[in-house]
Amino acid sequence: MIMGRISHNKIFSSTAIILGIAFLTIIFVYFIFFVYPSYRSFYQTRQAIAEQTEKLEQLKILDPVSARARALEQVQFKPGLPLPGRVQIHQKEFSKISRKISNTAMGNHMTMAGSDFDINSLKNQSQSLSMVIELKGKLIYFRQFLIEIIGFEFFDSIESLTISADKDQMKNFSLTLNIRIKKNPS
C-alpha cells in the first residue's frame, strides 16, 4: 500500500510537472502569437497617429497657402501677352519701317548706326522679312527700346541679338528682327 501511494504520488507529481510545462508553453505561445503582435501593432498605430498629427499641423500652417492656390486655379487664364494685334505690312511700306525704328531709337537715347533688310528673306515664300539693326547706346535704354519694338504691330520676332562693349559705358547692339509682310500687296 505504501508502494502504491508512492507510485501514485510520483505519477501525480510527474503529471503535474508535465501539465505545468504544457500550461506555461501554451501561455508563452499565446503571448508570442497574440499578445506581442497586438502590442507591436498598438505601438505602430500610436506612432502612425503621431506622424499624421504632425502632418495635420503642417497642413494647418499651409492651409491658407493651399486655399489661395486653389482660388488661383479657378481664375481663368487668357494666354497671350497684352500686345497689339499683329498685321502684315506691304512691301511699299518698307521704307517707313527704318524711319519708325530710327525714331524709336532716338526717343530712347540711342543712335542707329545702320539698318539693312535681308534680301534673301524676300526671295522665298516666307511671311516675314529679316532686318538687321545696329545701335549704339546704354544698356538701360536698350531695354526700353526693345519693349517699344516688340509693341510694333508688324513685329514678328527677334532672330538674333549681339551686344558688344565700347568705351565710356556705351554698348554696340546688333539685332535681327523678323517683320510680318504681305507677299502680294492688294
C-alpha positions in Angstrom: 0.0 0.0 0.0 2.8 2.3 0.7 4.3 1.4 -2.6 1.0 2.2 -4.3 0.9 5.5 -2.7 4.5 6.4 -3.6 4.0 5.5 -7.2 0.6 7.2 -7.3 2.2 10.4 -5.8 5.1 10.0 -8.3 2.7 9.7 -11.2 0.7 12.6 -9.9 3.7 14.9 -9.5 5.2 14.0 -12.9 1.7 14.6 -14.4 1.6 17.9 -12.6 5.0 18.9 -13.9 4.1 17.9 -17.5 0.8 19.8 -17.2 2.6 22.8 -15.7 5.2 22.8 -18.5 2.4 22.4 -21.1 0.4 25.3 -19.5 3.5 27.5 -19.5 4.2 26.6 -23.1 0.6 27.4 -24.1 0.9 30.8 -22.3 4.2 31.5 -23.9 2.9 30.6 -27.4 -0.2 32.7 -26.7 1.9 35.6 -25.7 4.2 35.2 -28.7 1.5 34.8 -31.3 -1.3 37.0 -29.9 -0.2 39.5 -27.3 3.2 40.6 -28.7 1.8 41.3 -32.2 -1.1 43.2 -30.8 1.3 45.3 -28.6 3.5 45.8 -31.6 0.5 46.8 -33.8 -0.6 49.1 -31.0 2.8 50.8 -30.8 2.9 51.2 -34.6 -0.6 52.6 -34.6 0.4 55.2 -31.9 3.5 56.1 -34.0 1.3 56.5 -37.1 -1.1 58.7 -35.2 1.7 60.9 -34.0 3.1 61.2 -37.6 -0.4 62.0 -39.0 -0.9 64.6 -36.3 2.3 66.2 -37.2 1.4 66.2 -40.9 -2.0 67.8 -40.0 -0.3 70.5 -38.0 1.9 71.2 -41.0 -1.1 71.3 -43.3 -2.9 73.7 -41.0 0.1 76.0 -41.5 -0.1 75.5 -45.3 -3.9 75.7 -45.5 -4.1 79.4 -46.2 -1.4 79.0 -48.9 -3.3 76.0 -50.3 -6.6 77.9 -50.3 -5.0 80.7 -52.2 -3.6 78.3 -54.7 -7.0 76.7 -55.2 -8.5 80.1 -55.7 -5.9 81.0 -58.3 -6.6 77.7 -60.0 -10.1 78.7 -60.6 -9.1 82.0 -62.2 -9.5 81.8 -66.0 -6.1 82.4 -67.6 -6.0 84.1 -71.0 -2.9 83.0 -72.8 -1.0 85.6 -74.8 0.7 88.9 -74.0 -1.1 92.2 -73.9 0.4 93.2 -77.2 -1.3 94.9 -80.1 -2.8 92.8 -82.8 -0.2 91.8 -85.4 -0.6 92.9 -89.0 1.3 92.2 -92.2 3.0 95.1 -93.8 3.0 95.8 -97.6 6.3 95.9 -99.4 5.5 99.6 -100.4 5.8 100.5 -96.7 9.3 99.0 -96.0 10.9 102.5 -96.1 8.7 103.6 -93.2 10.0 100.7 -91.0 13.6 102.1 -90.9 12.3 105.6 -90.1 10.0 104.3 -87.4 12.8 102.2 -85.8 15.2 105.2 -86.0 12.7 107.5 -84.3 12.2 104.9 -81.6 16.0 104.6 -81.1 16.3 108.4 -80.8 13.4 108.5 -78.4 15.3 106.1 -76.2 18.6 108.0 -76.2 20.2 105.6 -78.7 21.9 106.1 -82.0 21.0 104.0 -85.0 24.3 103.1 -86.8 22.6 101.2 -89.6 19.7 99.1 -90.8 19.6 96.6 -93.7 16.9 94.3 -95.0 17.9 90.7 -95.7 17.1 90.4 -99.4 17.2 86.6 -99.3 14.1 86.6 -97.0 12.2 88.3 -99.8 13.1 85.6 -102.3 11.5 82.6 -100.5 7.8 82.2 -99.7 8.3 83.3 -96.1 5.7 85.5 -94.5 8.4 87.5 -92.7 11.3 89.8 -93.7 14.5 89.8 -91.7 16.0 93.2 -90.9 19.4 93.8 -89.2 19.6 96.9 -87.0 22.8 98.3 -85.5 22.5 100.6 -82.5 24.8 102.4 -80.0 23.7 103.4 -76.5 23.5 102.4 -72.9 22.1 99.1 -71.9 19.3 100.6 -69.7 17.9 102.5 -72.8 18.2 99.4 -75.0 15.8 97.5 -72.7 13.1 100.2 -73.2 13.9 100.3 -77.0 13.2 96.5 -77.2 10.0 96.9 -75.3 8.8 99.5 -77.8 10.0 97.5 -80.8 8.0 94.5 -79.6 5.0 96.7 -79.4 5.0 97.5 -83.2 2.1 95.9 -85.0 4.3 94.4 -87.7 6.9 92.9 -85.3 7.1 89.1 -85.5 10.2 88.0 -83.6 13.8 88.7 -82.7 16.0 86.3 -84.6 19.4 87.2 -83.0 20.9 89.7 -80.6 24.5 90.7 -80.2 25.9 93.1 -77.5 29.5 94.3 -77.5 31.1 96.7 -75.1 32.6 100.1 -76.1 34.4 102.7 -74.1 32.5 105.1 -71.8 29.9 102.5 -70.9 28.5 102.7 -74.4 27.4 99.4 -76.0 27.1 98.3 -79.6 23.9 96.4 -80.2 23.1 94.4 -83.3 19.8 92.6 -83.6 17.9 90.9 -86.4 14.2 91.4 -86.4 11.6 89.4 -88.3 8.8 91.5 -89.7 5.5 90.2 -91.0 5.0 91.1 -94.6 2.3 90.6 -97.3 3.8 89.0 -100.4 1.1 90.2 -102.8 0.0 93.8 -102.0 -3.6 94.4 -102.5 
